[in-house]
Amino acid sequence: MKILFLTYYFEPDLCAGSFRNTSLFKELLNQLTDNDFVHVITTQPHRYKSFQAEGKEIETGTNFRIDRIKIPLHKSGFSEQIKSFYVFYRETLELVKKQDYDLVYASSSRLFTAFLGRRIAAHKSLPLYLDIRDIFVDTMKDLFKNKKYFQYPFELFFKRIEHYTFSKAKHINLVSEGFRNYFEKYRFPSYSYYTNGIDDLFLNRSWEGKINENRERKVVLYAGNIGQGQGLEKIIPQAAQLLADTFVFKIVGDGGTKALLKSELQEFGVTNVELCDPVSRDRLMEYYQEADYLFLHLNDYDAFKKVLPSKIFEYAVFNKPIIAGVSGYAQQFIRENVEDCILFHPTDVRAMVEQLKVYKQHDIDRSDFIQKFSRRNIMRKMAEDIIQIGKNNG
């Protein structure tokens, strides 16, 4: 069996898509034989300009090949992202032109990689397995809701792309069950719901979960993307100002709205927020361990009522209280599965601050959650599904 494996993010890049797809790739290799083959086509690391990492352009093994395409450096602007994806699209079509496969796998948060997988699968008459991490059309509505002249033609165009991409897929995995109702209109594919999970990197160590009571000011840590989707500029400056005497906020990451966040911090005269560039995962674990609280926030967009942030799985390992500004399915999932979370509606500064002021430290045990959401176990089952679909085609 020969599998074409398309992902815009892959190791050594630093992001959820990279961690997820690298883990799945390794699990596929564990289950396949030396006579099988996985061809990964991805990009050189580019998620954050402030974190430099480079993978081999071509990496080969007994039963795999990884092609990393160098794309133009870009900011978070939509037009620049389109240009970068076009390079990936063009180079990928060239790489697969003379290749034969049994199945196409494509993982996508922005629809583009899924669309590329559909084009290749259709051209070569192959089954398509899609891993969908975001509903792009939904998100576009929120991003452009104040630009109606821009929103309507884009929405119409991308709805057609979406229909073409999803309607004839053999199988679609949705990382959030919050997506279920949206995809009911696409009846041809079969569906699964393999979420993100906790990487072995976090599971192979023991972690202290208590708040440091000797600190005069407790440390609240956020680590991840600083973009429009997170809306940190709408919550951190105001909350930090109100909690200046008792809390320090540490923000580790980069993204399109980091400059806006800095500007808002200056506007509010906040001095108890530290902004740090992205770091390796080993260093990040040290940050997690040093923190007293772990912070998660999504912007107040309708589209985000369906998503399930990957960050929650990573945070849960540390048995520290989690502060989560989320709504919809994410809030439901956390209430049902994750012990000891301070939950509030996105951008509701007052609700967050009031709960944090009265929070009482107690022992936290998330061992059941950690066992249930081991990334390796989740990816093992997902890899089995992919291989079975490939075999059925053969």
N, C-alpha and C positions, 0 to 999 in steps of 0.2 A: 504494500500500500504506500502511496506517495501523497503526502498532505501539503498543500500550499497554506502557509500560516502568515496572515497579514496583520500587522499591528503597527500603529504609528509610534508607539512607545515600547521600549524593550530595554533590558539591562545594557549598560550601566546607568540609564537615565533615572531620575528621581521623581517618580509620580505613581499614582495608583495603577494606571494602565500598564506601566512597566512592571511593577511588582506582580500584578495579576498574571500577565501574559508570560513572563519569565517562568513563573511557577508552573503554569499549565504546560508550557513547552517541555520542561524537565519531566513532568509526569507522563507526557506522551512518550518521551524517549524511554522511560521506565517500562512502559507497557508494550511498546512496539519491539520488533525483532531487528536484528542487524540487516535483514533483507528489506525492511521498510525504510521510509525516508521522510523527513520533515524539512521543508524548505521555508525558512523564515525570511520574510522581507520586511524590513523596518527602517528606521532612520538613525542617523548618528544622534547622540544625546543633544537635546536642544531645549528642554523644558524650562531651564532657568539660565539666563546669561551669567548670573553671579555664581553659578556652580559649574566648574569646568570638569568634564569627564569625556573620554573618547573610547569608543569600542573599535575593534578591528573592522575594517571595511568588509572583508570577507573572512568568515570563520567556518571551518569545516570539521567534521568528525565522521565516524564510521557510518552513521545513518542520519546525518543532518548537514545543512548548510545555512549560514546566516549571512544575508546581504544587508549591510547598513548603508542607506542612501544619505548622502550629505545634502541637506536642504538649506536654503538661505536663512540666515538669522533673521528673526522677525520679532516685532513687538506684539502686543496682544490685540492689535487692530484686526478687524475681520478681513479686510482686503488683503493684508499682508499674509494672514494665515491661509487664505485661498491660494495666493501665489506659491507659498511654500508647499501646500498640498499638491498643487499641480505638478511640481517637480517630482514629488514622490509618486504620483499617479503615472506620469510619463515614463519614469525610469522603471517602475514596476512592470508596466506593460511590455517594455523592452526585455526585461529579465525573464518573463514567463512565455514569451512569444513562441519559442520552440520546445517548450517543456510539456510533458504529459503528467497529469495528476489524477488522483481518484476522488479528491474532495478539496473544497476551498473553505478554509476557516478565516473569518475576519472579525476582529474586535474593534468596536467603534464607539466613541462618545460624541463625535461631531458629525455622524452620518457619512462623512466622506470615505472612510476606509471601508465601511459596509457597502457603499455604492461601488467602490472599486472591486470588491469581492464579487458583487453581483455581475458586473460587466465581464469579469474573467470567467465566472461560472457559466454564464449564459453563452459566451463565445465558445467555450470548450465543452458545453453540455455536461456540467458536473453538478453534484449536489452542493448546496451552500449552507454552511453552519455559521450563523451570526451570533456574536456575543455583544449585546447592546447595553451600554453603561449610562446612557442618557437619552432623553427624547429631544432631539435637536430642534424640531419644528416648534415644540412647546416652549423651549428656552428662547428661541428667536422672537417669539411673540412678546415675551417679557423684556428682552433686551432692546427691542425697537418700538415699544408701546408708545413712546413719546415722539416717534417719527413715523406717523401714519403713512406718509407719502412713500416711505421706504419699506414699511412693514408689509403692506398688502402684496406688492409684486414679488417680494422675496418669499413671503409665506406661500403664495400660489406656486412659485417655482419649486421650492423645496418640498412641498407636499407631493408634487408629481415625482420628484426624485425619491422621496420616501416610499411612495406606493410602488414604484418600479423596483426598489431595493428589497422591500420586505415581503411583497405579495407572493413571490415565487421562491422564497428561501425554503429549503428542506426543513430546517430547524432553527429556532431562535431561542437563545438563552437570554433571560432578562435578569439583571443583577439585583433588581428591586421588585418585589411583588406589587409595589405601588404602581408599576407600569401595566399591570394586568388588564385593566379596563380599557386603556388606550389601544392595546393591541388586539382587542376582540374583533375588530373589523378585518384583520388579516387572518383568514380562516385556513389557508392552505398549509402553513408551517405547523409543526408540532412545537411544544414549548417546554422549557425547564426554567428553574429559578435558582441557579447557583450563584450565591452572593459572593462578595469579597470575603476575606477571612484574615486570620492571624498567621503571619509567617513564622517559620521555624526559628528564625533569627530572634524573635521575641519569646518563643516558648522554651528555648533551651537555656534559659537563665531564671534565677529566682529574683523577685523584686520586692522591695520594701514598700508598703502601701500607705504608711501613716503620714499625716501632716506633721511638719516640723514645728512643734509647739514653742520652741525656743526662739523662733524668728519673730522679730518685731512686726515685720510686714510679710504676709504670705505671698508666695509666687504663683501666679496664674500663667500657664503656658499655652500658647497656640503654635502649632507647627504645620505648615502646609502652604498651599497657594494663597496669594493675596490678590484676589481678583474681584470682578463684579459679582461673581457668584457667591462669594463669601460675605461681601458687604461689611467688612471689618470697620471701615470708616464710619459706619452708622451706629456702632455699638461701643467700640473700644475707647475712643476719646472721652465720651460722656461718662461711661462706667468708671474709667480710670480716675477721672476728676472727682467723682463722688466717693471713691474708695481710696483716695490718695493716702490717708493716714494708716491704712491697714493692709493694703495690697500693692504689689508690683506686678505689672504685666510684661511678659517676655514673648515677643512675636518672632518666630523663626520661619523665614521663607522669602518668597519674592513673587512678583506678578504685576499685572497691568495697573492695579490701583494702589500700589505701594506708595507712590508719590502723593496721591490724594490722601492716603492715611497719614503720611507725614505732615501734610498741610493742615489737616484737621487737628492733629495733636498740637501743632503750633497755635492754631486758632483758639483752642481751649486752654492753652497754657499748661499742658500736661507734662510732668517731668517724671512720672513713675511708669513709663512705658519704654522698654528697650527693644529696638528693632535689630534683628540679626539676620545675616545672609543664610541661605540654605547650607546645610552641613551633611556629611555622610550619615548613613543610618546608624552606624556605631556611635558616632558623636551624638546623634539625636537621642538615642536611648539614654545617654547620660543626662541630657536635658530633661527628659521625661522623669528620670529618677530623682533629679534635684528639685522638681516642681512639687507644689502642694496640691494644685488643682490643674486639670487639663480642660482646655476650652475649645468648643466647636460652635460654628455659626454659619448659617446659610442666609442669603438675602431673602427678603420677603417677596418672593416671586411665586406665582401660582404653579409654575412648572416644578418647583422644588418641593411641592407637597407630595410628589410621587417618588422622589429619589431616596436613596439610602446611602449616606456618606460613608466612604471606606474608612475614614479616620476613626470612626467609633470602634472598629475592631482592634485597631492598634492601641488606642487609649485604654480599652477595657482590661488589657493584660496587667496594667500597673496597679490595679486595686486602689486607685486614687479617685476621689470624687470628680465627676465629669460635669462641666457646665455646658449645657447644650441649648443653643437658640435655634430650634428647628420646629417644623410644623408637619401636619399631614402624616404620611406613612412613616417617616423617620421618627417622629415623636411617638407614634404607636409602637413601632419596633423597639425603641429604647425602653419605653414603659414596661413592655412585656418581657424583655430579655436582659436588660442591663441594670444591675442593682446600683443604687446610690448615684443618681443623676439629678442635678438641678436643672429642671426643664423650664424654658420660657419661650414665648412667641418671638420669632425673629425681630430684631431692632427694638424690642421692648426693654429699654434700659432700666426703668424703674423696677420691673418684675425681677430682673436678674439681680440687681443690687440688693433689693429687700431680702431675697432668698439667701443670698450669699452672707449677708450680715447676721442672719440667725442660724446658719448651718452649724450643726453639732457633729464633731468628729466621732466616728465609731468604726468598728472593724468591718472590712468589706471582703466578701468572698465571692468571686465571679468564676469559680472553677468550672461550674456547669457550662457557662457561656463559652469559656475558653476551650473546653473539650468539644463542644458542639460546633464551634466555628473555626476549627483548625484549617488553615488554608490548604494544607496538604490533603486532608480528607476530602475537602470540597472539590479540589482540582482532580483528585483521583477519580471521583464519580463522573466529573465532567469529561475527563479524557476518555473514560470508558464509553460514554455516549458518542463522542466524536468518532472513535475507532469503529464502533458498531455501525454507525451510519455509513462510514467509508466502506466497510465490509459488505453491507447490504447493496451498495452501488456496484461493487465488484462482482 
